Amino acid sequence: MMNTSDFSTPIAEQIWDMKYRLKDSTGTPIDTTVADTWSRIARTLAQCETSPLQWEKTFVEALTDFKFLPAGRIVAGAGSKRTVTLFNCFVMGTITDSLAGIFEAIKEAALTMQQGGGIGYDFSTLRPKGAPVKGVGADASGPLSFMDVWDSMCRTIMSAGSRRGAMMATLRCDHPDIEDFITAKSDPARLRMFNVSVLVTDAFMTAVKTNLSWDLVFDGRTYKTIQARDLWNAIMRATYEYAEPGVIFIDRINETNNLAYAETIAATNPCGEQPLPPYGACLLGSINLAKLIDHPFENTAMLNVKHLTALVATAVRMMDNAIDVSQFPLPAQEKEAKDKRRIGLGVTGLADALLMIGVRYGSNEAVTYTND
């Protein structure tokens, strides 16, 4: 029987049972308790160590009581013996502006989502609507029409599994179809599987600030000239009215990327928090600060920095091991992940941790304490 004391709330137990608890093909639980889930994850991530039993014990301790929380793909997939990836976030390869290239990209997207990965794509490489397609005597239908195909594919893949498909679409602020891209999701039935974001350049922001005209260009040809402020205002209106598109300051991202010498970024994962290069992928996990407070709610309450330091080191090792034991939908994704070994380790439970030491979240004291 499951020990309900393992969970702080019934809904936490329910989410674990629905999304992360390992079950067989009939729905019978294999993980009888959440401790079994921790053991499954620890055993899987320790298998590439030279002393796997020793590290499995260390990893279990890090996971117990929800101190370290790996992201969902690790919790659900590690040790499951299923053909799934342990990576939450992918950005797919650059889309070639040809029918064969577009449908090869759609196939790669389907294979990645089938294994549980969320994906991001830059559609700026596709010629605008109405541009000539040489050799066939036809006009291009534009990136938005192919986004509709991606959207339909994503709904189909989702229907075969228990996890909702997730995608990010980006388009440069100087692409000739950017105005249609900005308003695309004003139709409540369109692009429901996508988040959308405009790739904003430094040159565009300068044009907005100084009220200059702005050329919409593809492959060296200017299709239209508009006022930069009009385009910016259109983005702001759409964001106010239906929460999209987002804005990605793409020049700033590439300037501050510590791997800029080896890659160029043009898209992010579905939620927009992780810019990645073509075929880039990132593992995610969080340190639960609320579990690291000694003497909570007492005058002597304090963050156990020694425990935090040790836990961070263990979490980094676990996530680095996940790169080696994970499956990958595409060889290019595996190469990118193993060449650069990206991980994303964050924190959760900050507001609770501050409350436990008597500091109000959002106060000046909280900001000072967090910075220290």
N, C-alpha and C positions, 0 to 999 in steps of 0.2 A: 504493500500500500504506500501511497505517496505521503510524505510528511509535509502537511500544509504549513508547518512552521518555517519551511524553507523559503516561503514567499511572504512578502510584507503585505500584499493585498490579494484578494481573490482574482482580480483582473490580471495581475501578473502571472498567476498560475494558469489562467485561461489562455493567455497569449503564448506561454511556453507550450502548453498542450496543443494548441492549434497550429503553431508555426515552427517550433523548434524541437519538440520532443520527437525522437526517432521512433517510428512505427513501422511494422511490416506491411506487406501489400494488402492485408485485410483490415488494416487500421488498428491492429493490436499493438499496444505500446511495447517497445523494446527497452526504452529508458523508463524504468519503473519509478524512479525519483529523479529530481534535478541533479542529485549527486552522480547518477549514472551518466547524465549529459556531460557534466564536468569531466568525469573519468574518460568518456569517449573522446572528447576534444583533446585532453591532455595526452592520452595514449597516442593519438594520431599525430599530434605536433611533436612528440618526443621521439618518434620512430626514426628520424634522421640523425639523432644524436648518437655519439659513441657510447654513452651510458644512458640508454633510454629509460630504464626503470628509475634511475635517480632523478632524471629530469621530469619524468611523468609525475612523480611525487611533488616536485617543486611547482609544476604547472597546475596541478590540482589545488594546491594551497592558494595559488594566486586567484583561481576561479571561485573557490569556495566563498560563500556569503556574498557573491556578486561583487567582489573587490575589483577584479578586472573583467570587463565585458567585451569580448570579441564581437565584431559585427555579425549580422544575421546569417550571412552565407557560411561563416565558420561554424557557428553554433548549430545550424541546421545540417550542414554537409559533412563536417569532419567525421571520418570513421563510418560514414553511412554506406559505403561501398556502392554508391550511386555515381552516375556520370554527371557530376555537378562540379562547378568551380567554387573555390573558397573566397573569391574576389567579389566584392559588391560593385565596384566601379570600373567601367571601361570607357575609353574613347576609341572609336573605330578608325580604320584607315582612311586616308584621303580618297574621296569619291572621284573616280575618273569620269570626265565629261563625255561619256559615250553610253549607249544603251547596254552594251555588254558590261561596262564598268559599273553602271548603276545597279544592275541586277546581281552582279557578283557581290556588291556591297550589301544589298538586301539579304542575300544568302548568309553572309558573314554575321549580319545582325541577328538573323533568326537563330543561327547556331549558338551565338553567345547568349541570347535571352533564354534559349532552351535549357542551358546549363545554370541559369539563375542570375546572370549578370545584367545590370543596368547599363545602358549605352548612351554615348553622346556622339553626334555627327555634326560636321561643318558642311553646310550645303552651298557655301559660297563658290565652290568650284564648278557648279552647274550653270550653264548658260541661261540667260533670262528668257522669260516667256516672249515668244515672237521672234527670237533670234533664228537665223537660218541654220538648217542642218544640211551641210553640204553632202551632195551625192544622192540624196533621196528626195529632194524637191519639197521639203516640208519645213515647218517652223517648229521650234522647240516649245514644249509645254511649260517649261520653267521649273525651278526647284520645288515650289509649293505643290505642284501636281504629283511629284515623286514623294514628297512628304506624306501625301494622302495614301500612297501605296505602302509606305513604311508603317503608317498608322494602322492600316488594315491588317498587315502582317503581324504587328504587335498584338492586336486583339485576338488573332487566331492562335498565336503561340501561348498567350495567357490562358486561353480556354482549355489548353491541354495540361495545365498545371495549377498549383494552388497559390501562386504568387503573381500579383499584378505586374505586367510588363511596364518598364519605365524607360523613357528616352528624353534626351535633350537635343534640340535642333538650334544651331547658330547660323547667322547670316551676317555678313559684313555690312557696315553702315553705308558703304558706297556701292553695294550691289544694286543693279537696276530694279530688282523686284522687292526692294526693302520696304516700300510703302505697303504692298500687299501682305508681306510677312508680318508687319507690325499689327495689322488689323485682322489677321487670319483667324484668331481665336475669339473674335467677336461673334462668330457663328458658334453657338453652344454645342453643335453636333460635330464640329470639325476638329481634328488633331487632338482628340481627347487623351491619347497616349503620350503626347509630347508636352514637355516644358519648352519654351522658346526664349531665346535671348539674342539681343543684337550685339555684335562685335563692334565696339566703339573704339575708334582710334584717337590718338592725341591730336592729329590734324583736324578731325571732326570737332573735337571739343574746342579747339582754338577757333574754328569757324563759327561755332555756336556763340562763344564769348564775344567775338568781334563782329558778329552779324554779317557773315560772308555767305556767298553762294556756295553750293555744294554739288559737285558732279557725281552722277551715278554712272559707273563705268564697269565694263566687262571686257576683258581681253584687249585692252587698249582703246576701245571705242566708247565714247560718251553717249549714252542713251537719253539722258535727261539732265537738266540742271535745275536745282531747287534751292530754296533758302535753308541753310543749316538749322536755323532756329525753328523753322516750320517742321522739319523732320524730328527734331528733339521734342518739340511740343506734342507731336503725334505720338511719340513713344510714351511721354508722360500721361497723355490723355488715356491711352490704351491701358497703361498700367493702373491708373486710377479706376477705370471703369470695369476692367475684368482681370486685373492682377498680372497681366502679361503684356508685352515681353519684359524679361529682365534685361539688365545691361551688364556687359562684360567688358571691362577696360583692357582690351587684349594687348595693346602696346605695353602697358604697365606690367601685365603678367609676364610677358616675354622678357622685359628688361630686368625684372627682379628674379626670374627663374635661375637658380644656381646651376642648372644644366643647359642654359641657353646656348652654349657653345656646341651642343650635341643634338639639339632638337628645336622645333618650332611648334608652339601650341596654338590651336585654333578652335578648341572646343573644351567642354567640361563634362563631368558625369551628370546624370539626370537632375540632381538637386543643385548643381551649380557651384558646390563648394570645393570641387577638386579639378583644377585645370590639368589636363594630361595631353601628351603628344599622341600622334597616330599610333594606335595599338597599345597605348599605355593603359595600365591597370593599377589599382591601389587597394591594398588591404586596409581595413579600418578596425579600430577598437578604442575603448574608453577606460580610463581609470576612474573608479567611483569614489570621489573624494569623501562622500558621506560615510563611507566605511572606514575611513582613516583618521577619525577624530577620537582622541583619547578623552575620557571623562565628559561625554557630551552633555550639554545643558548645565554644567557645573561651572563654578568660578575658575576652575583649573583647566577647563576645556582647551584643547589645542590640537593642531594638525600634527600627526606623527610623521615628521619629515624623514626620519630614518626608514620607516616602513614605506613611505611614498617612493623614496629613492630606490629601494630594493625592488619594489613592485614594478616600477617603470622599466628597470633593467630586465626583469623576467618577462614582462609584456612584450618588449621589443624582441627578445629572443624567440618568444612564441610566434609572433607575427612573421619574423624573418624565416622561421622554420616552415610556416604555412606556405611561403613562396615555393619551397622545394617539394612539399607533399601535395600541393594542389594540382588538380587537373586544369587544363586550359582548352577553351573551345577551338582556338586557332594557334598554329605554330608561331605566328608573328607575335601574338600576345605573350606566349611563354618566353620567347627570346627577349622581348622588351622588359618583362617583369624580372627575369633573372639577370639581365645585363645591368639594370639600374636599381632593383630591389627597393622600390618605393613602399613605404608604409605610412599610414596616417594614425597617429596615436593622440587622442584628445582626452578631455575630462568630461565627466558628468557628475551630477549631484552637488554642484557648487553652491546653489542656493540653500540646500539642506545643510551642507557642511558649515556655511556661514551662520545659519540659524543656530546650529548646535554650539557654536562658540559665542553666541550672543551678539552677532553683527547682522544688521538688516541688509538684505540683498539690494544693491543699487545705491546704497549710501556712499558718501565719500570715504567713510571708514572701510567699507567693503572693498572699494577700489584700491585703497592703500594696502589693505591686507592681502588682496589677491596679487597685486604687483610684487609685494615682498616675498 
